[in-house]
Amino acid sequence: LAIGIAGLVISAVGWATDSHQFYFSYLIGWTFCLSLTLGAYFFVVIQHLTKARWSVVIRRIPEALIWSFPLLAVLGLPIIFGMHDLYHWTHLELFDPASPEYDPILAGKEGYLNMPFFMARMAFYFIVWTFVSFRLYTLSIRQDVTPEAGITAKQRKISAIGLVLGGITTAFAAMDILMSLDPHWFSTIFGIYFFAGSFMAIMAVMVLVSMLLQRNGMLN
């Protein structure tokens, strides 16, 4: 709670000092937290699909982290208020042929780069991530109480769907959140870079958390 309050105070000071820079800094921090949660998401679904046994001991760490999607959705609200500062394509004059600032390249992307479609895509991403995470987490908790053989099969089935949907939504989310900051630049592999970074980050986090739990006698 103290860290959260301190974060809010620092954020408020940053916004009051330089709101333009604040939105960019906030976006990077928020995206980093999102990448950790997505890394946990992919770790869990991959472990279920590969029938891995070694990860059972530490799997609860990423399972707990994937519950952060609803919280991250709420924490993403400041980004909506800073869209005009963050994303150049939100400036409507760029799409007006009569405007001196008209950008023909952006005008060609207007069907994709517009606020209503952007918000709809973000809502879809978080709904998919939250639904798959909720199903996997609740089944894992149920398995602790009632070790039914059918639960494992359900987890693998959901993970198969979750891997496909997660891969597609993560790639598009990376392009929407980060790559569209410069709408003139494009990359066909940017989503893979984002996924790879997320997976490497969650591996490091799990190692650090496991060491901390072991040091406190909570993990043997």
KOLGU-365327 format. One record per residue (C-alpha): residue number from 1; residue in one letter; x, y, z. Coordinates in nm, 3 decimals, always signed. Last residue first. Example, Ala and Ser with C-alpha at 12.3 -4.5 7.8 and 13.67 -1.06 7.14 Angstrom:
<nodes>
+-----+---------+---------+---------+---------+
| num | residuo |      xx |      yy |      zz |
+-----+---------+---------+---------+---------+
|   2 |       S |  +1.367 |  -0.106 |  +0.714 |
|   1 |       A |  +1.230 |  -0.450 |  +0.780 |
+-----+---------+---------+---------+---------+
</nodes>
This chain:
<nodes>
+-----+---------+---------+---------+---------+
| num | residuo |      xx |      yy |      zz |
+-----+---------+---------+---------+---------+
| 220 |       N |  +1.209 |  -2.618 |  -0.061 |
| 219 |       L |  +1.001 |  -2.305 |  -0.098 |
| 218 |       M |  +0.855 |  -2.092 |  +0.185 |
| 217 |       G |  +1.168 |  -2.096 |  +0.403 |
| 216 |       N |  +1.232 |  -1.722 |  +0.369 |
| 215 |       R |  +1.543 |  -1.776 |  +0.156 |
| 214 |       Q |  +1.348 |  -2.022 |  -0.059 |
| 213 |       L |  +1.075 |  -1.768 |  -0.123 |
| 212 |       L |  +1.330 |  -1.503 |  -0.223 |
| 211 |       M |  +1.519 |  -1.744 |  -0.447 |
| 210 |       S |  +1.192 |  -1.849 |  -0.611 |
| 209 |       V |  +1.095 |  -1.484 |  -0.663 |
| 208 |       L |  +1.430 |  -1.407 |  -0.830 |
| 207 |       V |  +1.420 |  -1.714 |  -1.054 |
| 206 |       M |  +1.056 |  -1.650 |  -1.146 |
| 205 |       V |  +1.137 |  -1.289 |  -1.234 |
| 204 |       A |  +1.425 |  -1.393 |  -1.461 |
| 203 |       M |  +1.205 |  -1.642 |  -1.646 |
| 202 |       I |  +0.933 |  -1.378 |  -1.669 |
| 201 |       A |  +1.172 |  -1.136 |  -1.840 |
| 200 |       M |  +1.294 |  -1.390 |  -2.097 |
| 199 |       F |  +0.935 |  -1.468 |  -2.196 |
| 198 |       S |  +0.841 |  -1.102 |  -2.227 |
| 197 |       G |  +1.149 |  -1.023 |  -2.436 |
| 196 |       A |  +1.072 |  -1.308 |  -2.672 |
| 195 |       F |  +0.709 |  -1.197 |  -2.708 |
| 194 |       F |  +0.810 |  -0.838 |  -2.783 |
| 193 |       Y |  +1.068 |  -0.946 |  -3.039 |
| 192 |       I |  +0.812 |  -1.177 |  -3.199 |
| 191 |       G |  +0.561 |  -0.891 |  -3.224 |
| 190 |       F |  +0.825 |  -0.673 |  -3.393 |
| 189 |       I |  +0.888 |  -0.933 |  -3.663 |
| 188 |       T |  +0.694 |  -0.783 |  -3.955 |
| 187 |       S |  +0.824 |  -0.434 |  -3.886 |
| 186 |       F |  +0.676 |  -0.095 |  -3.972 |
| 185 |       W |  +0.775 |  +0.269 |  -3.932 |
| 184 |       H |  +0.561 |  +0.557 |  -4.055 |
| 183 |       P |  +0.318 |  +0.514 |  -3.765 |
| 182 |       D |  +0.588 |  +0.594 |  -3.506 |
| 181 |       L |  +0.411 |  +0.539 |  -3.174 |
| 180 |       S |  +0.227 |  +0.271 |  -3.375 |
| 179 |       M |  +0.508 |  +0.028 |  -3.295 |
| 178 |       L |  +0.457 |  +0.047 |  -2.919 |
| 177 |       I |  +0.096 |  -0.008 |  -2.812 |
| 176 |       D |  -0.067 |  -0.114 |  -3.139 |
| 175 |       M |  +0.224 |  -0.319 |  -3.275 |
| 174 |       A |  +0.285 |  -0.493 |  -2.943 |
| 173 |       A |  -0.089 |  -0.553 |  -2.906 |
| 172 |       F |  -0.103 |  -0.710 |  -3.253 |
| 171 |       A |  +0.172 |  -0.959 |  -3.170 |
| 170 |       T |  +0.027 |  -1.029 |  -2.825 |
| 169 |       T |  -0.322 |  -1.083 |  -2.966 |
| 168 |       I |  -0.204 |  -1.337 |  -3.224 |
| 167 |       G |  +0.019 |  -1.534 |  -2.989 |
| 166 |       G |  -0.234 |  -1.531 |  -2.707 |
| 165 |       L |  -0.515 |  -1.652 |  -2.931 |
| 164 |       V |  -0.306 |  -1.945 |  -3.054 |
| 163 |       L |  -0.157 |  -2.026 |  -2.712 |
| 162 |       G |  -0.490 |  -1.981 |  -2.535 |
| 161 |       I |  -0.668 |  -2.231 |  -2.757 |
| 160 |       A |  -0.407 |  -2.496 |  -2.684 |
| 159 |       S |  -0.392 |  -2.385 |  -2.320 |
| 158 |       I |  -0.768 |  -2.434 |  -2.282 |
| 157 |       K |  -0.737 |  -2.790 |  -2.409 |
| 156 |       R |  -0.431 |  -2.861 |  -2.194 |
| 155 |       Q |  -0.604 |  -2.729 |  -1.882 |
| 154 |       K |  -0.915 |  -2.934 |  -1.956 |
| 153 |       A |  -0.704 |  -3.250 |  -1.986 |
| 152 |       T |  -0.539 |  -3.176 |  -1.653 |
| 151 |       I |  -0.877 |  -3.125 |  -1.489 |
| 150 |       G |  -1.004 |  -3.462 |  -1.612 |
| 149 |       A |  -0.766 |  -3.653 |  -1.386 |
| 148 |       E |  -0.936 |  -3.510 |  -1.076 |
| 147 |       P |  -0.715 |  -3.399 |  -0.788 |
| 146 |       T |  -0.987 |  -3.220 |  -0.589 |
| 145 |       V |  -0.844 |  -2.954 |  -0.357 |
| 144 |       D |  -0.521 |  -2.869 |  -0.537 |
| 143 |       Q |  -0.686 |  -2.942 |  -0.872 |
| 142 |       R |  -0.951 |  -2.682 |  -0.797 |
| 141 |       I |  -0.680 |  -2.419 |  -0.760 |
| 140 |       S |  -0.528 |  -2.519 |  -1.095 |
| 139 |       L |  -0.870 |  -2.513 |  -1.261 |
| 138 |       T |  -0.930 |  -2.164 |  -1.124 |
| 137 |       Y |  -0.595 |  -2.043 |  -1.257 |
| 136 |       L |  -0.634 |  -2.191 |  -1.603 |
| 135 |       R |  -0.987 |  -2.057 |  -1.652 |
| 134 |       F |  -0.908 |  -1.711 |  -1.520 |
| 133 |       S |  -0.593 |  -1.684 |  -1.731 |
| 132 |       V |  -0.781 |  -1.780 |  -2.048 |
| 131 |       F |  -1.056 |  -1.528 |  -1.975 |
| 130 |       T |  -0.820 |  -1.248 |  -1.872 |
| 129 |       W |  -0.598 |  -1.278 |  -2.179 |
| 128 |       V |  -0.893 |  -1.292 |  -2.418 |
| 127 |       I |  -1.078 |  -1.002 |  -2.252 |
| 126 |       F |  -0.757 |  -0.800 |  -2.237 |
| 125 |       Y |  -0.691 |  -0.835 |  -2.608 |
| 124 |       F |  -1.052 |  -0.765 |  -2.704 |
| 123 |       A |  -1.059 |  -0.442 |  -2.502 |
| 122 |       M |  -0.736 |  -0.330 |  -2.667 |
| 121 |       R |  -0.878 |  -0.404 |  -3.010 |
| 120 |       A |  -1.199 |  -0.212 |  -2.943 |
| 119 |       M |  -0.999 |  +0.086 |  -2.813 |
| 118 |       F |  -0.787 |  +0.094 |  -3.129 |
| 117 |       F |  -1.093 |  +0.054 |  -3.351 |
| 116 |       P |  -1.267 |  +0.351 |  -3.188 |
| 115 |       M |  -0.948 |  +0.564 |  -3.181 |
| 114 |       N |  -0.833 |  +0.529 |  -3.542 |
| 113 |       L |  -0.527 |  +0.363 |  -3.689 |
| 112 |       Y |  -0.675 |  +0.067 |  -3.875 |
| 111 |       G |  -0.901 |  +0.225 |  -4.138 |
| 110 |       E |  -0.690 |  +0.539 |  -4.127 |
| 109 |       K |  -0.383 |  +0.358 |  -4.256 |
| 108 |       G |  -0.386 |  +0.515 |  -4.602 |
| 107 |       A |  -0.438 |  +0.854 |  -4.443 |
| 106 |       L |  -0.125 |  +0.794 |  -4.240 |
| 105 |       I |  +0.082 |  +0.763 |  -4.557 |
| 104 |       P |  -0.094 |  +1.057 |  -4.722 |
| 103 |       D |  -0.009 |  +1.291 |  -4.430 |
| 102 |       Y |  -0.210 |  +1.615 |  -4.431 |
| 101 |       E |  -0.043 |  +1.885 |  -4.222 |
| 100 |       P |  -0.143 |  +2.163 |  -4.463 |
|  99 |       S |  -0.506 |  +2.050 |  -4.412 |
|  98 |       A |  -0.742 |  +2.014 |  -4.709 |
|  97 |       P |  -0.661 |  +1.645 |  -4.750 |
|  96 |       D |  -0.774 |  +1.585 |  -4.386 |
|  95 |       F |  -0.617 |  +1.274 |  -4.235 |
|  94 |       L |  -0.331 |  +1.452 |  -4.059 |
|  93 |       E |  -0.578 |  +1.708 |  -3.925 |
|  92 |       L |  -0.729 |  +1.437 |  -3.708 |
|  91 |       H |  -0.430 |  +1.413 |  -3.475 |
|  90 |       T |  -0.469 |  +1.064 |  -3.323 |
|  89 |       W |  -0.205 |  +0.932 |  -3.566 |
|  88 |       H |  +0.072 |  +1.102 |  -3.371 |
|  87 |       Y |  +0.022 |  +0.871 |  -3.075 |
|  86 |       L |  +0.158 |  +0.963 |  -2.735 |
|  85 |       D |  +0.049 |  +1.321 |  -2.674 |
|  84 |       H |  -0.301 |  +1.276 |  -2.818 |
|  83 |       M |  -0.335 |  +0.938 |  -2.649 |
|  82 |       G |  -0.257 |  +1.081 |  -2.306 |
|  81 |       F |  -0.603 |  +1.037 |  -2.154 |
|  80 |       I |  -0.615 |  +0.681 |  -2.289 |
|  79 |       I |  -0.272 |  +0.612 |  -2.141 |
|  78 |       P |  -0.401 |  +0.717 |  -1.799 |
|  77 |       L |  -0.660 |  +0.435 |  -1.826 |
|  76 |       G |  -0.398 |  +0.159 |  -1.857 |
|  75 |       L |  -0.393 |  +0.104 |  -1.481 |
|  74 |       V |  -0.748 |  -0.031 |  -1.507 |
|  73 |       A |  -0.651 |  -0.282 |  -1.777 |
|  72 |       L |  -0.337 |  -0.367 |  -1.581 |
|  71 |       L |  -0.552 |  -0.458 |  -1.281 |
|  70 |       P |  -0.772 |  -0.684 |  -1.494 |
|  69 |       F |  -0.458 |  -0.848 |  -1.642 |
|  68 |       S |  -0.278 |  -0.896 |  -1.309 |
|  67 |       W |  -0.424 |  -1.241 |  -1.245 |
|  66 |       I |  -0.151 |  -1.369 |  -1.477 |
|  65 |       L |  +0.096 |  -1.310 |  -1.192 |
|  64 |       A |  -0.054 |  -1.569 |  -0.960 |
|  63 |       E |  -0.025 |  -1.838 |  -1.227 |
|  62 |       P |  +0.331 |  -1.719 |  -1.296 |
|  61 |       I |  +0.427 |  -1.798 |  -0.933 |
|  60 |       R |  +0.201 |  -2.103 |  -0.901 |
|  59 |       R |  +0.410 |  -2.278 |  -1.166 |
|  58 |       I |  +0.712 |  -2.301 |  -0.937 |
|  57 |       V |  +0.674 |  -2.657 |  -0.806 |
|  56 |       V |  +0.476 |  -2.779 |  -1.108 |
|  55 |       S |  +0.756 |  -2.668 |  -1.342 |
|  54 |       W |  +0.940 |  -3.001 |  -1.353 |
|  53 |       R |  +0.628 |  -3.186 |  -1.462 |
|  52 |       A |  +0.588 |  -3.054 |  -1.816 |
|  51 |       K |  +0.289 |  -3.186 |  -2.007 |
|  50 |       T |  +0.411 |  -2.991 |  -2.313 |
|  49 |       L |  +0.074 |  -2.818 |  -2.353 |
|  48 |       H |  +0.038 |  -2.743 |  -1.983 |
|  47 |       Q |  +0.388 |  -2.598 |  -1.953 |
|  46 |       I |  +0.334 |  -2.391 |  -2.268 |
|  45 |       V |  +0.011 |  -2.243 |  -2.131 |
|  44 |       V |  +0.176 |  -2.140 |  -1.804 |
|  43 |       F |  +0.489 |  -1.989 |  -1.956 |
|  42 |       F |  +0.283 |  -1.802 |  -2.216 |
|  41 |       Y |  +0.073 |  -1.628 |  -1.951 |
|  40 |       A |  +0.376 |  -1.556 |  -1.731 |
|  39 |       G |  +0.542 |  -1.382 |  -2.026 |
|  38 |       L |  +0.220 |  -1.191 |  -2.083 |
|  37 |       T |  +0.227 |  -1.075 |  -1.722 |
|  36 |       L |  +0.589 |  -0.964 |  -1.750 |
|  35 |       S |  +0.516 |  -0.783 |  -2.078 |
|  34 |       L |  +0.223 |  -0.599 |  -1.920 |
|  33 |       C |  +0.448 |  -0.473 |  -1.640 |
|  32 |       F |  +0.695 |  -0.346 |  -1.902 |
|  31 |       T |  +0.410 |  -0.190 |  -2.100 |
|  30 |       W |  +0.296 |  +0.004 |  -1.793 |
|  29 |       G |  +0.645 |  +0.137 |  -1.727 |
|  28 |       I |  +0.695 |  +0.235 |  -2.092 |
|  27 |       L |  +0.352 |  +0.400 |  -2.116 |
|  26 |       Y |  +0.407 |  +0.589 |  -1.791 |
|  25 |       S |  +0.732 |  +0.735 |  -1.917 |
|  24 |       F |  +0.567 |  +0.842 |  -2.244 |
|  23 |       Y |  +0.268 |  +0.992 |  -2.061 |
|  22 |       F |  +0.490 |  +1.174 |  -1.812 |
|  21 |       Q |  +0.699 |  +1.332 |  -2.087 |
|  20 |       H |  +0.393 |  +1.516 |  -2.220 |
|  19 |       S |  +0.259 |  +1.594 |  -1.872 |
|  18 |       D |  +0.576 |  +1.771 |  -1.765 |
|  17 |       T |  +0.582 |  +1.896 |  -1.406 |
|  16 |       A |  +0.219 |  +1.829 |  -1.312 |
|  15 |       W |  +0.231 |  +1.482 |  -1.464 |
|  14 |       G |  +0.557 |  +1.400 |  -1.288 |
|  13 |       V |  +0.425 |  +1.525 |  -0.953 |
|  12 |       A |  +0.110 |  +1.316 |  -0.994 |
|  11 |       S |  +0.316 |  +1.011 |  -1.088 |
|  10 |       I |  +0.539 |  +1.057 |  -0.782 |
|   9 |       V |  +0.233 |  +1.081 |  -0.556 |
|   8 |       L |  +0.068 |  +0.778 |  -0.717 |
|   7 |       G |  +0.387 |  +0.572 |  -0.686 |
|   6 |       A |  +0.425 |  +0.667 |  -0.320 |
|   5 |       I |  +0.067 |  +0.556 |  -0.258 |
|   4 |       G |  +0.133 |  +0.223 |  -0.429 |
|   3 |       I |  +0.459 |  +0.169 |  -0.242 |
|   2 |       A |  +0.283 |  +0.238 |  +0.089 |
|   1 |       L |  +0.000 |  +0.000 |  +0.000 |
+-----+---------+---------+---------+---------+
</nodes>
